[in-house]
Amino acid sequence: MARAPGQGRKPKPNEQKLLSGSKHANHDAVEFEKVTNVSPPEWITGLAREMWERVCPDLCAKRILAATDLHNLEVFCSAYGTFREADLEVAENGLVVEGATGGPVKNPALTAKNEAARQMSTFGALLGLDPSSRGRIMGPNKAGEGNEFGEF
């Protein structure tokens, strides 16, 4: 079911519907092969590469990452690298810098940092890298598993 961006709850993945026995599960849905190990592309360097090496093994181990998802991981890691570089720029030169006419202007790195943060949020959610999206993709923990209050 199509919905307008930012409107309402995100749909539950079909795989989770199948596991829960939902009547809304699509039993004929196309399933993509999960990736078990993948190296970052050569163009991903620096802090973006460090993020890939931190996140990718876990996504592969949890059988979340498919070959069709690699572009999402590339954009997420690239945005992370941009975010960190912009943050360093702001730390070095401040929130306000000298503009072309000599007057004070907002540091352009703040705009780059903000846009990168939005990309990280969007593409990270697609990969289940935040608690809300992780629950949507993987489903809730079983009662009591790792939760001392689970029996209540």
LUMVEXKOL-793748 format. One record per residue (C-alpha): residue in three letters; z, y, x. Coordinates in pm, 1 decimal, always signed. Example, Ala and Ser with C-alpha at 12.3 -4.5 7.8 and 13.67 -1.06 7.14 Angstrom:
! residues 2
SITE, r, c3, c2, c1
SITE, ALA, +780.0, -450.0, +1230.0
SITE, SER, +714.0, -106.0, +1367.0
! end
This chain:
! residues 152
SITE, r, c3, c2, c1
SITE, MET, +0.0, +0.0, +0.0
SITE, ALA, -104.6, +332.0, +150.9
SITE, ARG, +142.5, +620.0, +159.5
SITE, ALA, +130.5, +975.2, +283.3
SITE, PRO, +268.4, +1022.3, +636.6
SITE, GLY, +637.9, +1105.8, +638.6
SITE, GLN, +681.1, +1005.8, +274.5
SITE, GLY, +926.0, +735.5, +180.9
SITE, ARG, +1038.2, +418.6, +349.0
SITE, LYS, +810.3, +249.6, +600.5
SITE, PRO, +676.4, -83.2, +479.9
SITE, LYS, +835.2, -401.7, +606.1
SITE, PRO, +610.8, -593.3, +848.5
SITE, ASN, +435.2, -891.4, +690.8
SITE, GLU, +592.2, -1130.5, +943.5
SITE, GLN, +938.6, -1027.2, +824.4
SITE, LYS, +830.5, -1066.6, +460.3
SITE, LEU, +714.3, -1421.0, +537.7
SITE, LEU, +1045.1, -1506.2, +706.9
SITE, SER, +1246.7, -1373.5, +412.9
SITE, GLY, +1033.4, -1560.8, +157.6
SITE, SER, +922.6, -1241.5, -14.8
SITE, LYS, +671.0, -1276.7, -295.2
SITE, HIS, +492.1, -971.3, -148.2
SITE, ALA, +410.4, -1144.8, +181.0
SITE, ASN, +43.9, -1180.4, +268.3
SITE, HIS, -2.7, -1545.1, +364.6
SITE, ASP, -360.5, -1476.8, +479.9
SITE, ALA, -276.6, -1184.5, +712.3
SITE, VAL, -436.9, -1179.5, +1056.1
SITE, GLU, -188.2, -1255.1, +1333.6
SITE, PHE, -254.6, -1124.8, +1684.2
SITE, GLU, -161.2, -1315.8, +1997.1
SITE, LYS, +166.7, -1193.4, +2144.7
SITE, VAL, +164.2, -1075.8, +2505.7
SITE, THR, +402.5, -1259.9, +2738.0
SITE, ASN, +355.1, -1047.4, +3048.6
SITE, VAL, +135.3, -749.7, +3130.4
SITE, SER, +124.0, -512.1, +3423.1
SITE, PRO, +85.6, -137.9, +3366.0
SITE, PRO, -264.1, +7.7, +3402.2
SITE, GLU, -336.6, +172.2, +3738.2
SITE, TRP, -345.6, +521.4, +3587.5
SITE, ILE, +18.5, +494.4, +3472.6
SITE, THR, +217.4, +620.8, +3769.0
SITE, GLY, +553.0, +772.5, +3855.7
SITE, LEU, +814.9, +797.9, +3583.8
SITE, ALA, +571.2, +667.0, +3321.4
SITE, ARG, +528.0, +347.9, +3526.7
SITE, GLU, +905.0, +311.8, +3564.8
SITE, MET, +939.3, +329.5, +3185.4
SITE, TRP, +666.5, +64.9, +3140.0
SITE, GLU, +847.3, -165.8, +3382.8
SITE, ARG, +1175.3, -107.1, +3197.3
SITE, VAL, +1046.3, -157.3, +2840.9
SITE, CYS, +751.3, -398.2, +2861.0
SITE, PRO, +940.6, -709.5, +2979.0
SITE, ASP, +1188.0, -676.7, +2692.0
SITE, LEU, +914.0, -625.6, +2431.6
SITE, CYS, +731.5, -931.1, +2567.2
SITE, ALA, +1049.1, -1142.5, +2574.5
SITE, LYS, +1123.7, -1058.5, +2211.3
SITE, ARG, +762.5, -1145.6, +2115.9
SITE, ILE, +701.8, -797.5, +1971.2
SITE, LEU, +412.4, -682.5, +2186.3
SITE, ALA, +60.6, -796.6, +2099.3
SITE, ALA, -254.1, -713.0, +2295.6
SITE, THR, -346.5, -475.2, +2012.7
SITE, ASP, -23.3, -280.1, +2074.6
SITE, LEU, -82.5, -202.1, +2441.3
SITE, HIS, -230.8, +140.3, +2366.3
SITE, ASN, +93.6, +232.2, +2185.6
SITE, LEU, +294.3, +135.6, +2492.4
SITE, GLU, +56.7, +332.6, +2717.6
SITE, VAL, +94.5, +648.5, +2507.1
SITE, PHE, +473.3, +605.4, +2486.7
SITE, CYS, +510.7, +567.6, +2863.6
SITE, SER, +267.6, +851.2, +2937.2
SITE, ALA, +459.4, +1079.6, +2698.5
SITE, TYR, +784.6, +980.9, +2869.1
SITE, GLY, +640.1, +1079.0, +3207.8
SITE, THR, +524.4, +1414.8, +3066.4
SITE, PHE, +864.4, +1470.7, +2903.4
SITE, ARG, +1049.3, +1412.2, +3229.9
SITE, GLU, +807.8, +1626.3, +3435.7
SITE, ALA, +837.7, +1912.2, +3185.6
SITE, ASP, +1215.8, +1878.7, +3192.9
SITE, LEU, +1214.3, +1910.8, +3572.6
SITE, GLU, +987.7, +2217.6, +3545.3
SITE, VAL, +1229.4, +2384.8, +3303.4
SITE, ALA, +1528.3, +2296.3, +3522.4
SITE, GLU, +1355.0, +2448.6, +3824.6
SITE, ASN, +1210.5, +2764.2, +3664.7
SITE, GLY, +1427.1, +2822.2, +3356.3
SITE, LEU, +1358.4, +2867.1, +2986.7
SITE, VAL, +1188.4, +3201.7, +3041.3
SITE, VAL, +920.9, +3270.6, +3304.0
SITE, GLU, +705.1, +3566.8, +3396.3
SITE, GLY, +393.8, +3594.6, +3177.7
SITE, ALA, +43.2, +3706.4, +3273.2
SITE, THR, +130.9, +4070.5, +3203.3
SITE, GLY, +455.2, +4050.2, +3397.3
SITE, GLY, +685.6, +4030.3, +3096.7
SITE, PRO, +915.2, +3740.7, +3007.6
SITE, VAL, +765.6, +3451.2, +2808.9
SITE, LYS, +887.2, +3109.4, +2697.4
SITE, ASN, +826.0, +2853.7, +2970.9
SITE, PRO, +510.1, +2658.6, +2867.1
SITE, ALA, +680.5, +2341.5, +2990.9
SITE, LEU, +907.6, +2362.8, +2685.3
SITE, THR, +604.7, +2317.3, +2459.1
SITE, ALA, +482.9, +2021.8, +2666.6
SITE, LYS, +831.8, +1870.6, +2655.6
SITE, ASN, +853.0, +1912.3, +2276.8
SITE, GLU, +510.0, +1755.7, +2217.3
SITE, ALA, +591.8, +1465.9, +2450.4
SITE, ALA, +921.5, +1408.6, +2267.0
SITE, ARG, +731.7, +1386.4, +1935.8
SITE, GLN, +485.5, +1137.2, +2084.2
SITE, MET, +771.5, +930.4, +2224.5
SITE, SER, +938.6, +926.7, +1883.2
SITE, THR, +619.2, +829.6, +1699.5
SITE, PHE, +494.1, +563.0, +1939.1
SITE, GLY, +842.6, +436.8, +2023.2
SITE, ALA, +899.9, +373.8, +1652.0
SITE, LEU, +576.2, +174.3, +1632.0
SITE, LEU, +712.0, -46.6, +1910.7
SITE, GLY, +1063.3, -73.9, +1762.8
SITE, LEU, +1227.2, +129.0, +2040.1
SITE, ASP, +1476.8, +308.6, +1815.2
SITE, PRO, +1753.3, +145.0, +1605.1
SITE, SER, +1591.9, +216.7, +1267.3
SITE, SER, +1249.9, +84.1, +1366.3
SITE, ARG, +1401.4, -210.8, +1549.5
SITE, GLY, +1575.7, -318.1, +1228.0
SITE, ARG, +1249.6, -281.1, +1034.5
SITE, ILE, +1052.7, -486.4, +1287.9
SITE, MET, +1306.3, -755.3, +1377.8
SITE, GLY, +1524.1, -760.9, +1067.3
SITE, PRO, +1900.8, -719.2, +1056.0
SITE, ASN, +2144.3, -920.1, +1267.4
SITE, LYS, +2300.0, -1219.8, +1099.1
SITE, ALA, +2645.1, -1142.4, +958.4
SITE, GLY, +2913.3, -1158.2, +1222.1
SITE, GLU, +2672.8, -1200.9, +1513.8
SITE, GLY, +2790.5, -947.7, +1772.3
SITE, ASN, +2980.1, -756.0, +1502.7
SITE, GLU, +3354.5, -796.7, +1477.9
SITE, PHE, +3341.1, -665.6, +1118.9
SITE, GLY, +3051.2, -889.0, +1010.8
SITE, GLU, +3270.4, -1118.2, +799.4
SITE, PHE, +3380.9, -828.5, +580.7
! end
